[in-house]
Structures are given as structure tokens and as C-alpha cells.
Amino acid sequence: MLEFIDDYLNEDTLEKNITLIEKSVDKLLRDYRGFMGWFNPIKSLLNIDEILKVSDDIRKSYDCVLICSIGGSYLGSKAVIDAVKGKTFDLKEEPNLIYIGNSLSGEYLSKVLTFIEKKNPCMVVISKSGNTVETVLSYSVIKSYFKDRFKDYKERIFIVTDEKSGYLRKECKEEGFKSFSVPEDVGGRYSVLTSVGLLPMAIAGLDVKELLRGASDFHSSLMDLKYNENPCFKYSLSRYLLYKEGKTIEILCTYDAKMEYLSKWYVQLFGESEGKSKDAIFPSYLIYTQDLHSMGQYLQEGPGNIFETTIEVVNHNGDIKEAIDGKILDAINNCSMNELNKLLFEAVTLAHRENGVRNLTLQIDRVDEYNLGQVLYFFMCSCALSSVLFGVNPFTQPGVEKYKNILKRLALGENKI
Ligand code: PA5
């Protein structure tokens, strides 16, 4: 089971703050009940057969799948697919997964249109609201392309959206597209373990049952723990107390680039959940070693208002030993690359601590579906609790509406700068 290793929080501090945690847990379960549909991952297993059937058909019928979504409807599945398959998955395996709908770049979408010209594509559109500008725009561009090119265009479009409302639901009703519903009580960034995340992952060939089993086992393990043993409680409390000590930036550190999107998912989860008052940790991420050659300097000698949270992986599916010998560097003789990477983590922790940068560690056995299920659940649970500790609603994002409203006014020709 995932382990949270914390050299910051001692027994005394934990005991002193246990009431704070208890109150926040009560508030979370009482005041935000209507947003907690993700809390027991076992629920998703009920819908899994249909997801597996549709994803299987898609894998057999098409060589290219356009995944059209943004934010919480996009990052979770990409995070897990990249982490399990490796960063170079795109364009290397069948079916190709091409992500669209997550920007307004006309250049990108026109390149995608050229790319799919020689392909046999379908599209999976994912949007809880069914109204998001970027997603709906890209959807309609691709829909009209499909309509011109394929008689069976209706068979090639799959929608994941709200059961009743939104533009995409209306489209499903009018066109008869195959669709899945996003549970009402699960918000975008907490939806990775619903059809939102599971459908693209299953299409990519991932074992989504294992992912759900990982999340579910972790959920069950939490139920048996005392407050002062619960890793989510400890992590949330450590973040909160570190912030009070002036550590206003949290860096999620990973030691393999295939976890970049997992880090982006974490940034979105915490940034959008907690960033609603002047008191909020700024979540960011770095990938080591590449970022030691850039931001490493800032961490070592900069303002020191930072703490690191590292995802440490114990076992790997591949390694290199042969090429490493004393001729390159005496010190690394007899070390494989993975062993060196492990030593690096220790070295980085010790070095950064000299500048007051503390490290919290999330240790997992390996990067696979089962362990990632635990990681996703750990962060969602911790984030919801942590937001309540900071006094904000974890499940809304009123600030995100601002730019959309201004964009609408500008597009209508009002208030031009
Ligand atoms: O976490 C959230 O709620 C947001 O990031 C949404 O996921 C994002 O804005 C996309 O929304 P939708 O799924 O409605 O298209």
C-alpha cells in the first residue's frame, strides 16, 4: 500500500492539531456531501462493463481516437496513460490517441485535421458541463469534418457529459451518439475514476479495473486507521502547517518524465480547489534531473519559501547497468541508472534542506494501474480535506468563469482594449 513518509510532522504536533483535522473532516462530510460522489471508488465498478465494451469496440474499429476535453475532463486520463505507457505513447501505438479541445490553437487543430486524413478516426468528447468553449468548438470542427467524410459519422462520436443538461447532451439527443453520464455529485477535477477518465484509459489499453481496485483498496485501508495514522490527514496537516511557517509554494517532484501529466493533474487539482483566498499554497511541479539544471538553483539558493512533495517509486520495469562504469565517473561505479536515480533523490533532499526546503514523500511500489489508483485517491482525498482546512470550498471554481465572461464580451466586440 502507498506510504506517506513525513519527516516534518512529529507525534506532538500531530496530537496538538488533531481537533483541527477532526473538525475539517466533519465539515467536509457534512457541508459538501453533494460533491463527494468520488469518495467511494467502488461505485465506478458498477458502470465498468459498458465502458469496457465500448472501448473494446473502439480499439477494434478505429486506428485513431481524438480525445476532446480540457481541465479535469482531460488531465486525469492523460496522467495515467502517460505514466503507465511511457511519455512517448502518442503516435507510437494503435490506436493513436490525439488530444484536442484543450486550447484555442487553430494551427494545432488544422494539423490534427491533416494528420487524420489518412486515418480511420473516431472522437470521444468529454465535458461535464457540455458547454466548455474549447471543447465544444473543437468538437464541432471535427463533427463537421466527419460528416463530410463519413456516412457513418454518428457511429464515430462518443460523448461523456451531464445526464440532462448542456449543449453536448442536446447533441446526443438530436444525433443519437453513444453517451455516458458524469455523476452529478462528482466535479471535473475529482472525476478521473469515473467514465471521464476511465473511457480514454480503457481505449488506451489500460487495466482500469486494477486502477479502481487500487483506489478502492486504499479507500478501505483509510477506514481502518486512526486519525493520527491516516496518510491523507497527515499530508494535509503538514501542508497547512508548512504554509503557516511561510512555505507558500509546493513542488511536486518526480524522477521520470512519464509522470509529467500526473504532476499537471496534481497542480490542477490543488490549484483549482484551494486557490480561492489570499491564503493558498501555490502548487507547481518539477521533473528531476532535468529541472535540477534550471530551477534546482532557485530551490538551493532562492527565497526558500518552498516545500517539496516527492513521488518515490521503489521498483521499475526496466533499468540500465552495463554502460555505467568507473571510466565515466568513479563515484557511480557499480550503480545502475535506477539506483543512481534513487541516490539522487537522497542527495536532492539533503541539498535542498540546507535552504530550508522540507520534503514530504509519497512512496509507491511501482508505476502501474493499481498503484496509480492509490495515488489519485490519496491526492483527491487530501486535497478536499486540505481545502477545508484552508477554509475554502474544494469543489467550486468561480474564478475560472471570469476570463470566459470577458472573452465572450470581447468576441462580441464589446470592451476592446
Ligand atoms: O475541475 C473542474 O471542474 C474544471 O477544471 C473542469 O474540469 C474544466 O473546466 C472542464 O469543464 P467541463 O468538463 O465542463 O468541460
Boltz pocket constraint, residues with backbone or C-beta under 6 A from the ligand:
constraints:
  - pocket:
      binder: B
      contacts: [[A, 70], [A, 71], [A, 72], [A, 73], [A, 126], [A, 127], [A, 128], [A, 129], [A, 130], [A, 131], [A, 132], [A, 135], [A, 187], [A, 188], [A, 189], [A, 190], [A, 272], [A, 395], [A, 397]]
      max_distance: 6.0
